[in-house]
Amino acid sequence: METQYQRLTAYCQHEAGDSLVSVFSYSESDAQLHYAREDMETEFLEGGLEQFQQAVWAIHMNVLEEASKVEVFGDYRATVHTFDTAFCIQFRVEEDEGVVVTFDRNIGRNLHQFLLECERYL
């Protein structure tokens, strides 16, 4: 039986093609790699996944704690992070579980450009 993460991966592959970089689920103490693009697989398997898991868990807990203070927008569902070469969408699945989907920068050209323009004012 196909898991929710396999379905999410298939959807992202269909929609983003080669721009999909990785999909992994995480909890406080674990990360499960569901997909890594061929050029990134070694990096994730050689410790990159563990480092990423620790970082996203800290973000998960911080946002989860603070999001309850912003009731006007409803429940916290996801955060978007932008890096020099990638976009990361971090979804909350449960209070103690999430999933991260990363894409190369091409997938978010418009969003990335908008963020860069905003940063010019900061």
Biopython code that builds the backbone (N, CA, C, O; Angstrom):
import numpy as np
from Bio.PDB.StructureBuilder import StructureBuilder

atoms = [
    (1, "MET", "N", (0.842, -1.190, 0.000)),
    (1, "MET", "CA", (0.000, 0.000, 0.000)),
    (1, "MET", "C", (0.884, 1.249, 0.000)),
    (1, "MET", "O", (1.872, 1.329, 0.730)),
    (2, "GLU", "N", (0.520, 2.186, -0.805)),
    (2, "GLU", "CA", (1.277, 3.420, -0.954)),
    (2, "GLU", "C", (1.074, 4.322, 0.257)),
    (2, "GLU", "O", (-0.054, 4.502, 0.716)),
    (3, "THR", "N", (2.161, 4.890, 0.776)),
    (3, "THR", "CA", (2.062, 5.789, 1.926)),
    (3, "THR", "C", (1.754, 7.203, 1.459)),
    (3, "THR", "O", (1.848, 7.518, 0.272)),
    (4, "GLN", "N", (1.385, 8.043, 2.410)),
    (4, "GLN", "CA", (1.111, 9.443, 2.086)),
    (4, "GLN", "C", (2.353, 10.128, 1.523)),
    (4, "GLN", "O", (2.245, 11.015, 0.677)),
    (5, "TYR", "N", (3.527, 9.718, 1.990)),
    (5, "TYR", "CA", (4.759, 10.331, 1.512)),
    (5, "TYR", "C", (5.102, 9.861, 0.103)),
    (5, "TYR", "O", (5.665, 10.626, -0.681)),
    (6, "GLN", "N", (4.779, 8.640, -0.225)),
    (6, "GLN", "CA", (4.979, 8.163, -1.594)),
    (6, "GLN", "C", (4.037, 8.902, -2.548)),
    (6, "GLN", "O", (4.423, 9.254, -3.663)),
    (7, "ARG", "N", (2.808, 9.131, -2.105)),
    (7, "ARG", "CA", (1.857, 9.880, -2.938)),
    (7, "ARG", "C", (2.310, 11.326, -3.116)),
    (7, "ARG", "O", (2.227, 11.875, -4.215)),
    (8, "LEU", "N", (2.789, 11.940, -2.036)),
    (8, "LEU", "CA", (3.301, 13.310, -2.114)),
    (8, "LEU", "C", (4.503, 13.375, -3.058)),
    (8, "LEU", "O", (4.594, 14.280, -3.888)),
    (9, "THR", "N", (5.411, 12.427, -2.934)),
    (9, "THR", "CA", (6.586, 12.379, -3.803)),
    (9, "THR", "C", (6.174, 12.237, -5.263)),
    (9, "THR", "O", (6.695, 12.944, -6.125)),
    (10, "ALA", "N", (5.252, 11.339, -5.544)),
    (10, "ALA", "CA", (4.789, 11.140, -6.919)),
    (10, "ALA", "C", (4.158, 12.412, -7.472)),
    (10, "ALA", "O", (4.396, 12.774, -8.625)),
    (11, "TYR", "N", (3.362, 13.086, -6.663)),
    (11, "TYR", "CA", (2.735, 14.335, -7.096)),
    (11, "TYR", "C", (3.801, 15.390, -7.409)),
    (11, "TYR", "O", (3.740, 16.045, -8.449)),
    (12, "CYS", "N", (4.769, 15.552, -6.515)),
    (12, "CYS", "CA", (5.813, 16.556, -6.714)),
    (12, "CYS", "C", (6.676, 16.224, -7.927)),
    (12, "CYS", "O", (7.084, 17.125, -8.659)),
    (13, "GLN", "N", (6.957, 14.944, -8.148)),
    (13, "GLN", "CA", (7.722, 14.548, -9.327)),
    (13, "GLN", "C", (6.941, 14.878, -10.591)),
    (13, "GLN", "O", (7.507, 15.364, -11.569)),
    (14, "HIS", "N", (5.656, 14.615, -10.567)),
    (14, "HIS", "CA", (4.819, 14.903, -11.728)),
    (14, "HIS", "C", (4.772, 16.402, -12.010)),
    (14, "HIS", "O", (4.903, 16.823, -13.159)),
    (15, "GLU", "N", (4.588, 17.200, -10.974)),
    (15, "GLU", "CA", (4.435, 18.640, -11.136)),
    (15, "GLU", "C", (5.755, 19.372, -11.356)),
    (15, "GLU", "O", (5.809, 20.325, -12.134)),
    (16, "ALA", "N", (6.818, 18.940, -10.683)),
    (16, "ALA", "CA", (8.078, 19.682, -10.711)),
    (16, "ALA", "C", (9.156, 19.020, -11.551)),
    (16, "ALA", "O", (10.147, 19.661, -11.901)),
    (17, "GLY", "N", (8.978, 17.758, -11.877)),
    (17, "GLY", "CA", (9.988, 17.061, -12.676)),
    (17, "GLY", "C", (11.346, 17.047, -11.988)),
    (17, "GLY", "O", (11.450, 16.743, -10.799)),
    (18, "ASP", "N", (12.376, 17.378, -12.744)),
    (18, "ASP", "CA", (13.747, 17.341, -12.233)),
    (18, "ASP", "C", (14.030, 18.437, -11.211)),
    (18, "ASP", "O", (15.094, 18.434, -10.593)),
    (19, "SER", "N", (13.119, 19.357, -11.022)),
    (19, "SER", "CA", (13.320, 20.404, -10.015)),
    (19, "SER", "C", (13.115, 19.887, -8.598)),
    (19, "SER", "O", (13.534, 20.536, -7.639)),
    (20, "LEU", "N", (12.473, 18.725, -8.450)),
    (20, "LEU", "CA", (12.331, 18.129, -7.125)),
    (20, "LEU", "C", (13.690, 17.615, -6.681)),
    (20, "LEU", "O", (14.343, 16.859, -7.400)),
    (21, "VAL", "N", (14.114, 18.033, -5.485)),
    (21, "VAL", "CA", (15.419, 17.631, -4.963)),
    (21, "VAL", "C", (15.276, 16.520, -3.936)),
    (21, "VAL", "O", (15.992, 15.521, -4.000)),
    (22, "SER", "N", (14.353, 16.685, -2.984)),
    (22, "SER", "CA", (14.221, 15.665, -1.943)),
    (22, "SER", "C", (12.870, 15.736, -1.266)),
    (22, "SER", "O", (12.178, 16.753, -1.305)),
    (23, "VAL", "N", (12.518, 14.624, -0.643)),
    (23, "VAL", "CA", (11.337, 14.531, 0.222)),
    (23, "VAL", "C", (11.761, 13.684, 1.415)),
    (23, "VAL", "O", (12.250, 12.566, 1.252)),
    (24, "PHE", "N", (11.570, 14.227, 2.615)),
    (24, "PHE", "CA", (11.831, 13.413, 3.801)),
    (24, "PHE", "C", (10.891, 13.793, 4.922)),
    (24, "PHE", "O", (10.529, 14.957, 5.096)),
    (25, "SER", "N", (10.505, 12.778, 5.678)),
    (25, "SER", "CA", (9.682, 13.009, 6.863)),
    (25, "SER", "C", (10.605, 13.027, 8.072)),
    (25, "SER", "O", (11.714, 12.494, 8.032)),
    (26, "TYR", "N", (10.132, 13.649, 9.149)),
    (26, "TYR", "CA", (10.977, 13.787, 10.326)),
    (26, "TYR", "C", (10.147, 13.807, 11.595)),
    (26, "TYR", "O", (8.952, 14.100, 11.588)),
    (27, "SER", "N", (10.818, 13.488, 12.669)),
    (27, "SER", "CA", (10.287, 13.649, 14.022)),
    (27, "SER", "C", (11.443, 14.182, 14.850)),
    (27, "SER", "O", (12.484, 14.544, 14.300)),
    (28, "GLU", "N", (11.276, 14.234, 16.147)),
    (28, "GLU", "CA", (12.346, 14.764, 16.991)),
    (28, "GLU", "C", (13.623, 13.931, 16.886)),
    (28, "GLU", "O", (14.726, 14.475, 16.923)),
    (29, "SER", "N", (13.474, 12.624, 16.756)),
    (29, "SER", "CA", (14.656, 11.758, 16.821)),
    (29, "SER", "C", (14.957, 10.997, 15.535)),
    (29, "SER", "O", (15.875, 10.177, 15.514)),
    (30, "ASP", "N", (14.211, 11.245, 14.469)),
    (30, "ASP", "CA", (14.379, 10.423, 13.279)),
    (30, "ASP", "C", (14.047, 11.205, 12.018)),
    (30, "ASP", "O", (13.286, 12.172, 12.042)),
    (31, "ALA", "N", (14.636, 10.763, 10.923)),
    (31, "ALA", "CA", (14.288, 11.269, 9.596)),
    (31, "ALA", "C", (14.266, 10.087, 8.642)),
    (31, "ALA", "O", (15.099, 9.184, 8.726)),
    (32, "GLN", "N", (13.314, 10.107, 7.746)),
    (32, "GLN", "CA", (13.184, 9.044, 6.763)),
    (32, "GLN", "C", (13.222, 9.679, 5.378)),
    (32, "GLN", "O", (12.339, 10.458, 5.019)),
    (33, "LEU", "N", (14.243, 9.342, 4.607)),
    (33, "LEU", "CA", (14.364, 9.867, 3.254)),
    (33, "LEU", "C", (13.445, 9.085, 2.330)),
    (33, "LEU", "O", (13.563, 7.866, 2.212)),
    (34, "HIS", "N", (12.534, 9.785, 1.680)),
    (34, "HIS", "CA", (11.589, 9.151, 0.764)),
    (34, "HIS", "C", (12.007, 9.321, -0.695)),
    (34, "HIS", "O", (11.671, 8.508, -1.556)),
    (35, "TYR", "N", (12.745, 10.395, -0.945)),
    (35, "TYR", "CA", (13.231, 10.635, -2.308)),
    (35, "TYR", "C", (14.419, 11.580, -2.230)),
    (35, "TYR", "O", (14.411, 12.540, -1.460)),
    (36, "ALA", "N", (15.415, 11.310, -3.012)),
    (36, "ALA", "CA", (16.530, 12.233, -3.215)),
    (36, "ALA", "C", (16.916, 12.174, -4.680)),
    (36, "ALA", "O", (17.131, 11.097, -5.237)),
    (37, "ARG", "N", (16.998, 13.326, -5.289)),
    (37, "ARG", "CA", (17.443, 13.381, -6.670)),
    (37, "ARG", "C", (18.844, 12.792, -6.738)),
    (37, "ARG", "O", (19.627, 12.925, -5.798)),
    (38, "GLU", "N", (19.150, 12.153, -7.831)),
    (38, "GLU", "CA", (20.399, 11.403, -7.970)),
    (38, "GLU", "C", (21.629, 12.220, -7.577)),
    (38, "GLU", "O", (22.536, 11.696, -6.930)),
    (39, "ASP", "N", (21.669, 13.492, -7.958)),
    (39, "ASP", "CA", (22.843, 14.313, -7.662)),
    (39, "ASP", "C", (22.946, 14.716, -6.190)),
    (39, "ASP", "O", (23.965, 15.270, -5.778)),
    (40, "MET", "N", (21.916, 14.450, -5.396)),
    (40, "MET", "CA", (21.919, 14.812, -3.975)),
    (40, "MET", "C", (21.886, 13.601, -3.047)),
    (40, "MET", "O", (22.075, 13.742, -1.839)),
    (41, "GLU", "N", (21.651, 12.430, -3.593)),
    (41, "GLU", "CA", (21.462, 11.235, -2.773)),
    (41, "GLU", "C", (22.639, 10.959, -1.844)),
    (41, "GLU", "O", (22.443, 10.702, -0.656)),
    (42, "THR", "N", (23.849, 11.008, -2.368)),
    (42, "THR", "CA", (25.038, 10.728, -1.546)),
    (42, "THR", "C", (25.147, 11.721, -0.395)),
    (42, "THR", "O", (25.439, 11.338, 0.739)),
    (43, "GLU", "N", (24.914, 12.983, -0.688)),
    (43, "GLU", "CA", (25.010, 14.012, 0.353)),
    (43, "GLU", "C", (24.030, 13.754, 1.492)),
    (43, "GLU", "O", (24.392, 13.882, 2.661)),
    (44, "PHE", "N", (22.807, 13.397, 1.164)),
    (44, "PHE", "CA", (21.814, 13.099, 2.199)),
    (44, "PHE", "C", (22.211, 11.861, 2.997)),
    (44, "PHE", "O", (22.068, 11.836, 4.220)),
    (45, "LEU", "N", (22.704, 10.843, 2.315)),
    (45, "LEU", "CA", (23.023, 9.593, 2.987)),
    (45, "LEU", "C", (24.312, 9.657, 3.798)),
    (45, "LEU", "O", (24.549, 8.798, 4.648)),
    (46, "GLU", "N", (25.143, 10.656, 3.549)),
    (46, "GLU", "CA", (26.402, 10.792, 4.283)),
    (46, "GLU", "C", (26.323, 11.830, 5.393)),
    (46, "GLU", "O", (27.321, 12.487, 5.688)),
    (47, "GLY", "N", (25.183, 11.989, 6.000)),
    (47, "GLY", "CA", (25.060, 12.862, 7.151)),
    (47, "GLY", "C", (24.243, 14.113, 6.930)),
    (47, "GLY", "O", (23.821, 14.753, 7.893)),
    (48, "GLY", "N", (24.014, 14.471, 5.691)),
    (48, "GLY", "CA", (23.242, 15.676, 5.420)),
    (48, "GLY", "C", (21.812, 15.591, 5.904)),
    (48, "GLY", "O", (21.240, 16.589, 6.342)),
    (49, "LEU", "N", (21.231, 14.408, 5.828)),
    (49, "LEU", "CA", (19.850, 14.228, 6.263)),
    (49, "LEU", "C", (19.726, 14.447, 7.769)),
    (49, "LEU", "O", (18.782, 15.089, 8.229)),
    (50, "GLU", "N", (20.665, 13.920, 8.526)),
    (50, "GLU", "CA", (20.627, 14.084, 9.988)),
    (50, "GLU", "C", (20.744, 15.558, 10.370)),
    (50, "GLU", "O", (20.021, 16.025, 11.250)),
    (51, "GLN", "N", (21.636, 16.288, 9.728)),
    (51, "GLN", "CA", (21.779, 17.716, 10.017)),
    (51, "GLN", "C", (20.499, 18.467, 9.651)),
    (51, "GLN", "O", (20.033, 19.321, 10.406)),
    (52, "PHE", "N", (19.949, 18.149, 8.510)),
    (52, "PHE", "CA", (18.715, 18.790, 8.062)),
    (52, "PHE", "C", (17.581, 18.475, 9.037)),
    (52, "PHE", "O", (16.806, 19.363, 9.391)),
    (53, "GLN", "N", (17.480, 17.224, 9.470)),
    (53, "GLN", "CA", (16.432, 16.805, 10.407)),
    (53, "GLN", "C", (16.506, 17.620, 11.691)),
    (53, "GLN", "O", (15.482, 18.085, 12.191)),
    (54, "GLN", "N", (17.699, 17.793, 12.222)),
    (54, "GLN", "CA", (17.851, 18.550, 13.461)),
    (54, "GLN", "C", (17.414, 19.997, 13.274)),
    (54, "GLN", "O", (16.761, 20.565, 14.149)),
    (55, "ALA", "N", (17.764, 20.589, 12.154)),
    (55, "ALA", "CA", (17.386, 21.975, 11.883)),
    (55, "ALA", "C", (15.876, 22.122, 11.707)),
    (55, "ALA", "O", (15.270, 23.030, 12.277)),
    (56, "VAL", "N", (15.262, 21.226, 10.913)),
    (56, "VAL", "CA", (13.825, 21.375, 10.674)),
    (56, "VAL", "C", (13.019, 21.043, 11.920)),
    (56, "VAL", "O", (11.937, 21.596, 12.115)),
    (57, "TRP", "N", (13.524, 20.152, 12.767)),
    (57, "TRP", "CA", (12.823, 19.867, 14.018)),
    (57, "TRP", "C", (12.804, 21.111, 14.903)),
    (57, "TRP", "O", (11.775, 21.430, 15.500)),
    (58, "ALA", "N", (13.919, 21.808, 14.990)),
    (58, "ALA", "CA", (13.969, 23.035, 15.795)),
    (58, "ALA", "C", (12.996, 24.073, 15.245)),
    (58, "ALA", "O", (12.292, 24.737, 16.007)),
    (59, "ILE", "N", (12.961, 24.211, 13.931)),
    (59, "ILE", "CA", (12.013, 25.149, 13.305)),
    (59, "ILE", "C", (10.580, 24.706, 13.579)),
    (59, "ILE", "O", (9.732, 25.523, 13.938)),
    (60, "HIS", "N", (10.315, 23.425, 13.411)),
    (60, "HIS", "CA", (8.983, 22.846, 13.630)),
    (60, "HIS", "C", (8.462, 23.219, 15.024)),
    (60, "HIS", "O", (7.349, 23.724, 15.173)),
    (61, "MET", "N", (9.287, 22.961, 16.031)),
    (61, "MET", "CA", (8.844, 23.204, 17.404)),
    (61, "MET", "C", (8.690, 24.687, 17.689)),
    (61, "MET", "O", (7.752, 25.090, 18.377)),
    (62, "ASN", "N", (9.590, 25.497, 17.176)),
    (62, "ASN", "CA", (9.507, 26.932, 17.391)),
    (62, "ASN", "C", (8.254, 27.518, 16.739)),
    (62, "ASN", "O", (7.518, 28.282, 17.365)),
    (63, "VAL", "N", (8.023, 27.159, 15.496)),
    (63, "VAL", "CA", (6.856, 27.681, 14.789)),
    (63, "VAL", "C", (5.573, 27.155, 15.428)),
    (63, "VAL", "O", (4.603, 27.897, 15.579)),
    (64, "LEU", "N", (5.567, 25.885, 15.802)),
    (64, "LEU", "CA", (4.390, 25.298, 16.437)),
    (64, "LEU", "C", (4.043, 26.043, 17.721)),
    (64, "LEU", "O", (2.873, 26.307, 18.000)),
    (65, "GLU", "N", (5.052, 26.373, 18.487)),
    (65, "GLU", "CA", (4.843, 27.095, 19.739)),
    (65, "GLU", "C", (4.353, 28.521, 19.486)),
    (65, "GLU", "O", (3.433, 28.991, 20.155)),
    (66, "GLU", "N", (4.955, 29.194, 18.540)),
    (66, "GLU", "CA", (4.621, 30.592, 18.289)),
    (66, "GLU", "C", (3.354, 30.768, 17.449)),
    (66, "GLU", "O", (2.659, 31.774, 17.588)),
    (67, "ALA", "N", (3.051, 29.811, 16.591)),
    (67, "ALA", "CA", (1.903, 29.943, 15.690)),
    (67, "ALA", "C", (0.584, 30.057, 16.441)),
    (67, "ALA", "O", (-0.353, 30.692, 15.959)),
    (68, "SER", "N", (0.508, 29.457, 17.595)),
    (68, "SER", "CA", (-0.741, 29.530, 18.360)),
    (68, "SER", "C", (-1.049, 30.954, 18.801)),
    (68, "SER", "O", (-2.189, 31.249, 19.162)),
    (69, "LYS", "N", (-0.076, 31.829, 18.781)),
    (69, "LYS", "CA", (-0.270, 33.226, 19.161)),
    (69, "LYS", "C", (-0.851, 34.050, 18.017)),
    (69, "LYS", "O", (-1.224, 35.208, 18.209)),
    (70, "VAL", "N", (-0.929, 33.454, 16.827)),
    (70, "VAL", "CA", (-1.414, 34.159, 15.641)),
    (70, "VAL", "C", (-2.710, 33.506, 15.180)),
    (70, "VAL", "O", (-2.776, 32.959, 14.079)),
    (71, "GLU", "N", (-3.719, 33.561, 16.002)),
    (71, "GLU", "CA", (-4.982, 32.871, 15.713)),
    (71, "GLU", "C", (-5.721, 33.438, 14.514)),
    (71, "GLU", "O", (-6.534, 32.742, 13.906)),
    (72, "VAL", "N", (-5.457, 34.663, 14.171)),
    (72, "VAL", "CA", (-6.190, 35.319, 13.093)),
    (72, "VAL", "C", (-6.033, 34.585, 11.759)),
    (72, "VAL", "O", (-6.900, 34.692, 10.892)),
    (73, "PHE", "N", (-4.949, 33.849, 11.586)),
    (73, "PHE", "CA", (-4.707, 33.134, 10.327)),
    (73, "PHE", "C", (-5.112, 31.674, 10.368)),
    (73, "PHE", "O", (-5.003, 30.986, 9.354)),
    (74, "GLY", "N", (-5.574, 31.181, 11.500)),
    (74, "GLY", "CA", (-5.954, 29.780, 11.613)),
    (74, "GLY", "C", (-4.762, 28.915, 11.985)),
    (74, "GLY", "O", (-3.754, 29.409, 12.490)),
    (75, "ASP", "N", (-4.887, 27.628, 11.731)),
    (75, "ASP", "CA", (-3.844, 26.675, 12.110)),
    (75, "ASP", "C", (-2.606, 26.807, 11.227)),
    (75, "ASP", "O", (-2.704, 27.067, 10.028)),
    (76, "TYR", "N", (-1.445, 26.623, 11.843)),
    (76, "TYR", "CA", (-0.169, 26.576, 11.125)),
    (76, "TYR", "C", (-0.137, 25.301, 10.291)),
    (76, "TYR", "O", (-0.456, 24.218, 10.781)),
    (77, "ARG", "N", (0.250, 25.440, 9.033)),
    (77, "ARG", "CA", (0.276, 24.290, 8.143)),
    (77, "ARG", "C", (1.640, 24.050, 7.509)),
    (77, "ARG", "O", (2.050, 22.900, 7.352)),
    (78, "ALA", "N", (2.349, 25.114, 7.143)),
    (78, "ALA", "CA", (3.627, 24.935, 6.462)),
    (78, "ALA", "C", (4.446, 26.216, 6.537)),
    (78, "ALA", "O", (3.913, 27.304, 6.759)),
    (79, "THR", "N", (5.738, 26.064, 6.350)),
    (79, "THR", "CA", (6.638, 27.205, 6.208)),
    (79, "THR", "C", (7.440, 27.022, 4.923)),
    (79, "THR", "O", (7.654, 25.900, 4.464)),
    (80, "VAL", "N", (7.874, 28.126, 4.360)),
    (80, "VAL", "CA", (8.687, 28.108, 3.152)),
    (80, "VAL", "C", (10.024, 28.745, 3.493)),
    (80, "VAL", "O", (10.079, 29.825, 4.080)),
    (81, "HIS", "N", (11.085, 28.073, 3.123)),
    (81, "HIS", "CA", (12.436, 28.580, 3.350)),
    (81, "HIS", "C", (13.118, 28.690, 1.997)),
    (81, "HIS", "O", (12.977, 27.806, 1.151)),
    (82, "THR", "N", (13.844, 29.756, 1.795)),
    (82, "THR", "CA", (14.570, 29.916, 0.546)),
    (82, "THR", "C", (16.062, 29.998, 0.842)),
    (82, "THR", "O", (16.493, 30.664, 1.784)),
    (83, "PHE", "N", (16.828, 29.312, 0.025)),
    (83, "PHE", "CA", (18.278, 29.279, 0.130)),
    (83, "PHE", "C", (18.858, 29.748, -1.203)),
    (83, "PHE", "O", (18.109, 29.976, -2.153)),
    (84, "ASP", "N", (20.156, 29.890, -1.285)),
    (84, "ASP", "CA", (20.782, 30.338, -2.534)),
    (84, "ASP", "C", (20.431, 29.445, -3.707)),
    (84, "ASP", "O", (20.242, 29.934, -4.820)),
    (85, "THR", "N", (20.339, 28.143, -3.477)),
    (85, "THR", "CA", (20.132, 27.229, -4.599)),
    (85, "THR", "C", (18.880, 26.365, -4.473)),
    (85, "THR", "O", (18.647, 25.498, -5.314)),
    (86, "ALA", "N", (18.071, 26.587, -3.439)),
    (86, "ALA", "CA", (16.921, 25.697, -3.246)),
    (86, "ALA", "C", (15.793, 26.379, -2.482)),
    (86, "ALA", "O", (15.985, 27.375, -1.784)),
    (87, "PHE", "N", (14.619, 25.801, -2.645)),
    (87, "PHE", "CA", (13.448, 26.137, -1.846)),
    (87, "PHE", "C", (13.096, 24.933, -1.003)),
    (87, "PHE", "O", (13.224, 23.793, -1.448)),
    (88, "CYS", "N", (12.663, 25.180, 0.188)),
    (88, "CYS", "CA", (12.295, 24.118, 1.115)),
    (88, "CYS", "C", (10.900, 24.432, 1.637)),
    (88, "CYS", "O", (10.666, 25.515, 2.172)),
    (89, "ILE", "N", (9.984, 23.504, 1.486)),
    (89, "ILE", "CA", (8.641, 23.652, 2.049)),
    (89, "ILE", "C", (8.525, 22.627, 3.165)),
    (89, "ILE", "O", (8.679, 21.425, 2.947)),
    (90, "GLN", "N", (8.253, 23.122, 4.356)),
    (90, "GLN", "CA", (8.189, 22.278, 5.546)),
    (90, "GLN", "C", (6.736, 22.210, 6.005)),
    (90, "GLN", "O", (6.168, 23.210, 6.444)),
    (91, "PHE", "N", (6.143, 21.028, 5.902)),
    (91, "PHE", "CA", (4.749, 20.814, 6.272)),
    (91, "PHE", "C", (4.658, 20.181, 7.661)),
    (91, "PHE", "O", (5.411, 19.263, 7.986)),
    (92, "ARG", "N", (3.752, 20.671, 8.451)),
    (92, "ARG", "CA", (3.442, 20.021, 9.721)),
    (92, "ARG", "C", (2.424, 18.929, 9.416)),
    (92, "ARG", "O", (1.365, 19.209, 8.855)),
    (93, "VAL", "N", (2.734, 17.696, 9.777)),
    (93, "VAL", "CA", (1.815, 16.579, 9.577)),
    (93, "VAL", "C", (1.042, 16.330, 10.876)),
    (93, "VAL", "O", (-0.180, 16.181, 10.874)),
    (94, "GLU", "N", (1.772, 16.290, 11.953)),
    (94, "GLU", "CA", (1.215, 16.153, 13.302)),
    (94, "GLU", "C", (2.023, 17.077, 14.205)),
    (94, "GLU", "O", (2.981, 17.706, 13.755)),
    (95, "GLU", "N", (1.642, 17.160, 15.468)),
    (95, "GLU", "CA", (2.431, 17.995, 16.371)),
    (95, "GLU", "C", (3.856, 17.499, 16.501)),
    (95, "GLU", "O", (4.767, 18.287, 16.752)),
    (96, "ASP", "N", (4.058, 16.203, 16.333)),
    (96, "ASP", "CA", (5.392, 15.638, 16.518)),
    (96, "ASP", "C", (5.969, 15.029, 15.243)),
    (96, "ASP", "O", (6.841, 14.162, 15.303)),
    (97, "GLU", "N", (5.478, 15.487, 14.085)),
    (97, "GLU", "CA", (5.924, 14.926, 12.815)),
    (97, "GLU", "C", (5.721, 15.934, 11.692)),
    (97, "GLU", "O", (4.761, 16.704, 11.693)),
    (98, "GLY", "N", (6.632, 15.914, 10.748)),
    (98, "GLY", "CA", (6.504, 16.784, 9.591)),
    (98, "GLY", "C", (7.135, 16.148, 8.373)),
    (98, "GLY", "O", (7.693, 15.052, 8.440)),
    (99, "VAL", "N", (7.038, 16.851, 7.263)),
    (99, "VAL", "CA", (7.663, 16.406, 6.023)),
    (99, "VAL", "C", (8.237, 17.636, 5.334)),
    (99, "VAL", "O", (7.646, 18.716, 5.358)),
    (100, "VAL", "N", (9.392, 17.452, 4.725)),
    (100, "VAL", "CA", (10.064, 18.521, 4.009)),
    (100, "VAL", "C", (10.176, 18.118, 2.548)),
    (100, "VAL", "O", (10.559, 16.994, 2.224)),
    (101, "VAL", "N", (9.835, 19.056, 1.673)),
    (101, "VAL", "CA", (9.983, 18.861, 0.237)),
    (101, "VAL", "C", (10.905, 19.974, -0.250)),
    (101, "VAL", "O", (10.640, 21.154, -0.016)),
    (102, "THR", "N", (11.987, 19.595, -0.927)),
    (102, "THR", "CA", (12.903, 20.605, -1.433)),
    (102, "THR", "C", (12.925, 20.581, -2.955)),
    (102, "THR", "O", (12.796, 19.537, -3.594)),
    (103, "PHE", "N", (13.093, 21.765, -3.496)),
    (103, "PHE", "CA", (13.122, 21.960, -4.946)),
    (103, "PHE", "C", (14.313, 22.831, -5.284)),
    (103, "PHE", "O", (14.766, 23.623, -4.457)),
    (104, "ASP", "N", (14.824, 22.687, -6.503)),
    (104, "ASP", "CA", (15.864, 23.625, -6.898)),
    (104, "ASP", "C", (15.222, 24.991, -7.121)),
    (104, "ASP", "O", (14.000, 25.120, -7.181)),
    (105, "ARG", "N", (16.054, 25.978, -7.240)),
    (105, "ARG", "CA", (15.561, 27.353, -7.270)),
    (105, "ARG", "C", (14.666, 27.649, -8.464)),
    (105, "ARG", "O", (13.860, 28.577, -8.404)),
    (106, "ASN", "N", (14.784, 26.897, -9.533)),
    (106, "ASN", "CA", (13.970, 27.158, -10.723)),
    (106, "ASN", "C", (12.485, 27.027, -10.460)),
    (106, "ASN", "O", (11.684, 27.706, -11.103)),
    (107, "ILE", "N", (12.101, 26.173, -9.531)),
    (107, "ILE", "CA", (10.678, 25.942, -9.281)),
    (107, "ILE", "C", (10.000, 27.174, -8.694)),
    (107, "ILE", "O", (8.794, 27.363, -8.850)),
    (108, "GLY", "N", (10.769, 27.993, -8.031)),
    (108, "GLY", "CA", (10.181, 29.149, -7.373)),
    (108, "GLY", "C", (10.733, 30.464, -7.866)),
    (108, "GLY", "O", (10.914, 31.399, -7.085)),
    (109, "ARG", "N", (11.004, 30.545, -9.162)),
    (109, "ARG", "CA", (11.606, 31.772, -9.712)),
    (109, "ARG", "C", (10.857, 33.020, -9.283)),
    (109, "ARG", "O", (11.475, 33.981, -8.824)),
    (110, "ASN", "N", (9.558, 33.023, -9.421)),
    (110, "ASN", "CA", (8.795, 34.225, -9.098)),
    (110, "ASN", "C", (8.856, 34.538, -7.612)),
    (110, "ASN", "O", (9.051, 35.692, -7.230)),
    (111, "LEU", "N", (8.693, 33.535, -6.779)),
    (111, "LEU", "CA", (8.758, 33.754, -5.341)),
    (111, "LEU", "C", (10.165, 34.188, -4.947)),
    (111, "LEU", "O", (10.330, 35.110, -4.149)),
    (112, "HIS", "N", (11.171, 33.533, -5.497)),
    (112, "HIS", "CA", (12.549, 33.884, -5.163)),
    (112, "HIS", "C", (12.848, 35.332, -5.560)),
    (112, "HIS", "O", (13.440, 36.080, -4.782)),
    (113, "GLN", "N", (12.449, 35.718, -6.742)),
    (113, "GLN", "CA", (12.689, 37.087, -7.194)),
    (113, "GLN", "C", (11.973, 38.081, -6.297)),
    (113, "GLN", "O", (12.534, 39.122, -5.953)),
    (114, "PHE", "N", (10.747, 37.775, -5.916)),
    (114, "PHE", "CA", (9.998, 38.641, -5.012)),
    (114, "PHE", "C", (10.723, 38.777, -3.671)),
    (114, "PHE", "O", (10.840, 39.882, -3.140)),
    (115, "LEU", "N", (11.203, 37.677, -3.128)),
    (115, "LEU", "CA", (11.929, 37.725, -1.859)),
    (115, "LEU", "C", (13.204, 38.541, -1.981)),
    (115, "LEU", "O", (13.538, 39.313, -1.082)),
    (116, "LEU", "N", (13.917, 38.376, -3.083)),
    (116, "LEU", "CA", (15.137, 39.161, -3.293)),
    (116, "LEU", "C", (14.825, 40.653, -3.361)),
    (116, "LEU", "O", (15.545, 41.481, -2.803)),
    (117, "GLU", "N", (13.746, 40.974, -4.050)),
    (117, "GLU", "CA", (13.360, 42.383, -4.142)),
    (117, "GLU", "C", (12.988, 42.937, -2.765)),
    (117, "GLU", "O", (13.347, 44.066, -2.430)),
    (118, "CYS", "N", (12.279, 42.154, -1.980)),
    (118, "CYS", "CA", (11.922, 42.587, -0.623)),
    (118, "CYS", "C", (13.173, 42.799, 0.223)),
    (118, "CYS", "O", (13.258, 43.758, 0.990)),
    (119, "GLU", "N", (14.141, 41.898, 0.079)),
    (119, "GLU", "CA", (15.374, 42.010, 0.866)),
    (119, "GLU", "C", (16.123, 43.303, 0.557)),
    (119, "GLU", "O", (16.862, 43.800, 1.406)),
    (120, "ARG", "N", (15.951, 43.842, -0.617)),
    (120, "ARG", "CA", (16.630, 45.097, -0.957)),
    (120, "ARG", "C", (16.206, 46.224, -0.031)),
    (120, "ARG", "O", (16.949, 47.188, 0.155)),
    (121, "TYR", "N", (15.028, 46.112, 0.547)),
    (121, "TYR", "CA", (14.520, 47.156, 1.434)),
    (121, "TYR", "C", (14.933, 46.944, 2.884)),
    (121, "TYR", "O", (14.654, 47.788, 3.736)),
    (122, "LEU", "N", (15.583, 45.848, 3.169)),
    (122, "LEU", "CA", (15.948, 45.531, 4.546)),
    (122, "LEU", "C", (17.393, 45.883, 4.855)),
    (122, "LEU", "O", (17.853, 45.675, 5.978)),
]
sb = StructureBuilder()
sb.init_structure("model")
sb.init_model(0)
sb.init_chain("A")
sb.init_seg("    ")
for serial, (resi, resn, name, xyz) in enumerate(atoms, 1):
    if name == "N":
        sb.init_residue(resn, " ", resi, " ")
    sb.init_atom(name, np.array(xyz, "f"), 0.0, 1.0, " ", f" {name:<3s}", serial, name[0])
structure = sb.get_structure()
